Amino acid sequence: MRPLLLLLTFFTLGWHTACCQSGLLNFSENGIVIGSPAPTPHSSAVLELNSSNQGLLIPRLSYSQLTSISSPAVGLLAYVPDSSGLYYFTNTTSTPAWQKLGVETWRKVAGTDLVQTIENSRFVMGPMVNTPEGYRLYVNGGILATSMRVAIANSSKWADYVFQPEYPILPLKEVEKFIQKNGHLPRVPSAETVAKEGVDVAEMQARLLEKIEELTLYIIQQEKRIELLEGKLTAAGND
């Protein structure tokens, strides 16, 4: 080990001497400056980089690689190309997490994060949880609003198609058979599906309107039959 240690010592001293002679390094009791020219280190920095045509390149990791780091130090920094951002590790929250630099994080007085950023510019409001893919915002808790408007892609997504002549409205006997077999209305998700996948608000509003419009058609059909029967009864009573 001694020859190897001696070799490393000579190599380090030689590299240090060469760098100092070329003006790449400047050591002082306060810190180190790397760059050319290498000025006296600033008193507030233990390490200073100086260049007019180069920058600092830090490790580049995928988000999965970043989050797989075992016991990261507070302040550990890395660049994640997937989300084009610098991430640093912090434990100033109730749950230590990676935070993206340059993105505002709102906090409660108690210190619990209200908004956290995760991979691919997705956001979590509330305590950090494992979020499903395909959503940009996940709220861990309820939402209260005085007004809310949900957009639909186009008019075909609304349920007025029920009133078109070609709409295949099921006879009530077929609806009854479907309910007896499946335990829910046709084209309406089951309780198990909703519990597993949730509800698309715009889609469900259109689906509920579809059922209301179908119900309206059934009532109109029954009203016509009632009027026809009443007419027949009246005619029979007059005979």
C-alpha positions in Angstrom: 0.0 0.0 0.0 2.9 2.4 0.8 4.3 2.5 -2.8 0.7 3.1 -4.2 0.1 5.9 -1.6 3.4 7.5 -2.4 2.6 7.3 -6.2 -0.8 8.9 -5.6 0.8 11.6 -3.5 3.3 12.5 -6.2 0.6 12.4 -8.8 -1.6 14.8 -6.8 1.3 17.2 -6.0 2.3 17.1 -9.6 -1.2 17.8 -10.9 -1.6 20.6 -8.3 1.7 22.2 -9.3 0.8 22.0 -13.0 -2.6 23.5 -12.4 -1.3 26.3 -10.2 1.4 27.1 -12.7 -1.1 27.2 -15.6 -3.5 29.4 -13.5 -6.3 26.8 -13.3 -6.2 26.5 -9.5 -5.9 29.0 -6.7 -5.8 27.8 -3.1 -6.3 29.9 0.0 -7.3 29.3 3.6 -10.9 30.2 2.6 -11.4 27.9 -0.4 -10.4 26.9 -3.9 -10.9 28.6 -7.3 -10.9 26.4 -10.4 -10.7 28.2 -13.8 -8.5 30.3 -15.9 -7.6 32.8 -14.7 -8.1 31.7 -11.1 -8.6 34.7 -8.9 -8.5 34.7 -5.1 -11.4 32.6 -3.7 -14.3 34.6 -2.4 -14.5 34.5 1.4 -18.1 33.1 1.3 -17.3 30.1 -0.9 -15.4 26.9 -0.2 -15.3 26.2 -4.0 -15.5 28.8 -6.8 -15.6 28.2 -10.6 -14.4 30.9 -12.9 -14.8 30.9 -16.7 -15.9 33.1 -19.5 -16.8 30.4 -22.0 -17.6 27.2 -20.0 -20.1 26.1 -17.5 -20.6 23.5 -14.8 -22.0 20.1 -15.8 -23.6 18.1 -13.0 -24.7 14.5 -13.2 -27.6 13.8 -15.5 -30.1 11.1 -14.3 -33.5 9.8 -15.3 -36.2 10.4 -12.7 -36.2 6.7 -11.8 -32.5 6.8 -11.3 -32.8 9.9 -9.2 -35.4 8.5 -6.9 -33.5 5.2 -6.5 -30.5 6.9 -4.9 -30.2 5.4 -1.4 -30.3 7.8 1.5 -29.6 11.0 -0.5 -28.0 13.9 1.3 -30.0 17.0 1.9 -29.1 19.4 -0.9 -28.0 16.7 -3.3 -28.4 18.1 -6.8 -28.8 16.5 -10.2 -30.3 17.3 -13.6 -33.2 15.2 -15.0 -33.4 15.5 -18.8 -36.8 13.9 -18.9 -38.4 16.9 -17.2 -35.7 19.5 -18.2 -35.0 20.5 -14.6 -32.6 20.6 -11.8 -33.7 18.6 -8.7 -32.5 18.9 -5.2 -33.3 16.7 -2.2 -34.9 18.3 0.8 -36.3 17.2 4.2 -37.9 20.5 5.1 -41.3 18.9 4.5 -43.2 16.3 6.4 -42.1 13.7 3.8 -38.6 14.1 2.4 -38.7 14.5 -1.4 -37.0 15.6 -4.5 -38.0 19.2 -5.5 -37.6 20.8 -8.9 -35.7 24.1 -8.9 -37.5 27.0 -10.4 -41.0 25.7 -9.6 -42.9 27.5 -6.8 -43.9 25.3 -3.9 -46.7 26.5 -1.6 -46.6 25.4 2.0 -48.9 25.4 5.0 -47.8 27.2 8.2 -47.2 23.8 9.7 -44.7 23.0 6.9 -46.7 20.4 5.0 -46.3 20.8 1.2 -49.5 21.9 -0.6 -48.0 21.5 -4.1 -45.2 19.2 -5.1 -43.8 18.6 -8.6 -43.1 15.1 -9.8 -41.8 13.6 -13.0 -42.8 15.1 -16.4 -44.2 18.3 -14.8 -47.0 16.7 -13.0 -48.3 18.1 -9.8 -49.5 16.7 -6.5 -51.6 18.8 -4.0 -51.5 17.4 -0.5 -49.3 14.6 0.9 -47.1 12.9 -1.7 -48.7 9.6 -2.9 -48.2 7.2 -5.8 -50.2 8.9 -8.5 -51.7 7.1 -11.6 -50.3 7.9 -15.0 -52.1 10.1 -17.5 -53.0 13.0 -15.2 -51.2 16.4 -14.8 -52.7 17.2 -11.4 -53.5 15.0 -8.5 -55.3 16.3 -5.4 -55.0 14.2 -2.3 -58.1 15.5 -0.5 -61.3 17.3 -1.4 -61.9 20.2 -3.8 -64.4 23.0 -2.9 -65.3 25.6 -5.5 -68.2 28.1 -5.9 -68.3 27.4 -9.6 -66.7 25.0 -12.0 -67.0 24.6 -15.8 -65.9 21.4 -17.6 -65.1 21.5 -21.3 -66.0 18.8 -23.8 -64.2 18.1 -27.1 -67.1 18.8 -29.4 -70.9 18.7 -29.6 -70.9 15.0 -30.5 -69.8 14.3 -26.9 -73.1 15.7 -25.5 -76.2 13.5 -25.3 -78.5 15.3 -27.8 -77.9 12.4 -30.2 -80.6 10.5 -28.3 -83.2 12.7 -30.0 -82.0 11.8 -33.5 -84.3 9.4 -35.4 -81.6 6.8 -35.9 -80.8 6.5 -32.2 -81.4 2.8 -31.2 -83.3 3.3 -28.0 -83.8 -0.1 -26.3 -87.3 -1.4 -25.5 -87.9 -1.4 -21.8 -88.0 -5.2 -21.6 -84.4 -5.2 -22.9 -83.4 -2.6 -20.4 -85.0 -4.8 -17.6 -83.1 -7.9 -18.8 -79.8 -5.9 -18.9 -80.4 -4.6 -15.3 -81.2 -8.1 -14.0 -78.0 -9.5 -15.5 -75.5 -6.7 -14.9 -76.9 -4.7 -11.9 -76.6 -1.3 -13.6 -78.0 0.7 -16.6 -76.7 0.1 -20.1 -73.7 2.4 -21.0 -73.3 3.4 -17.4 -70.2 2.1 -15.5 -70.7 -0.3 -12.7 -69.9 0.5 -9.1 -66.8 -1.7 -9.3 -65.5 0.1 -12.3 -66.1 3.5 -10.7 -64.3 2.4 -7.5 -61.3 1.2 -9.5 -61.0 3.9 -12.2 -63.0 6.9 -10.9 -65.4 9.0 -13.0 -64.7 11.3 -15.9 -66.9 14.3 -14.9 -67.7 15.5 -18.4 -68.4 12.0 -19.7 -70.6 11.0 -16.8 -72.6 14.2 -17.1 -73.3 13.4 -20.7 -74.1 9.8 -19.8 -76.6 10.9 -17.2 -78.2 13.3 -19.6 -78.4 10.4 -22.1 -80.5 8.4 -19.6 -82.7 11.4 -18.8 -83.4 11.9 -22.5 -84.1 8.2 -23.0 -86.5 8.4 -20.0 -88.2 11.3 -21.7 -88.7 9.3 -24.9 -90.1 6.4 -22.9 -92.5 8.8 -21.1 -93.6 10.2 -24.5 -94.2 6.7 -25.8 -96.2 5.7 -22.8 -98.2 9.0 -23.0 -99.1 8.2 -26.6 -100.2 4.6 -25.6 -102.3 6.0 -22.7 -104.0 8.5 -25.0 -104.7 5.7 -27.5 -106.1 3.4 -24.8 -108.2 6.3 -23.4 -109.6 6.9 -26.9 -110.5 3.3 -27.3 -112.2 3.2 -23.9 -114.1 6.3 -24.7 -115.2 5.0 -28.0 -116.2 1.7 -26.4 -118.3 3.5 -23.7 -120.1 5.4 -26.4 -121.2 2.3 -28.2 
